[in-house]
Amino acid sequence: MENQLPIISQVLTVVNNDSNLTNFSLRTLYRLVKNIGFVFSKINLTSLLIEHNDIICWSHSYLRHSIKYREEGRKIVYLDETWMHVSHTCNKLWKGVMIKTPKDAFLAGLSSGLKTVSKGPLFVVANAGSDEGFLEGRDLVFLAKKSSTDYHNEMQSSHFEKCMIDNILSVVFEGSVIDLDNRPYHSRKKRFPLLLERGSTLRNGLH
């Protein structure tokens, strides 16, 4: 916002001077910056990656509201979606090195075991949780029908409303705050027929 180079020591000063943010040590902030994908390297004449001002303002507003709700003692419930392949398996496991082929396993009186398949149809999973953990038995799981690898294409407003109204809103405490992102299927417009009386004039979509 101030058109300055984001040097880690200056970032630390700004963060620790902000009453809405947690104070960090230089080592902790350095580790967090590395964890979100930044590296310390020599700069060149290309542009630096800096967030838009409106995103920064939205982030500040989000943090202020979160602190306000916590001070009021209101429960914050976080809601999101994810996915998994039908045949998800582990990347690593313990295996014997003496058995090379199914024939070797047969001669040794063993089974060649499960087949490791890393791809297949997708399951879409939606759930919500708080500092007390996930809402037990309130998850929404369904098999994706489309071939797209982006599970967001599978979510529709109808799926989200089923998850929210049927599963979540019925069990969260009164006065709770539900935290969710602004995906298109998290909100939709309800269309109503427009009724006009005889002789009325339609202006700007209203009557």
DAFENKA-V46613 format. One line per field, one symbol per residue. phi: phi as a letter, one per 40 degrees, with the letter a starting at -180 (. if undefined). Layout:
phi = ???
//
This chain:
phi = .bfbcccdccccccccccccbccbcccccccccccchcbcaccbcccccbccdcccccccccccccccccccgccbbcbabaaacdbdbccbacaccccbbdcdccccgbbcgcccbbbidbbbbbababcchcccgbcbbaccbccccccccccbdcccccccccbbccbcccgcbbcacbddccaacccbccbbcdgcbcbfgbb
//
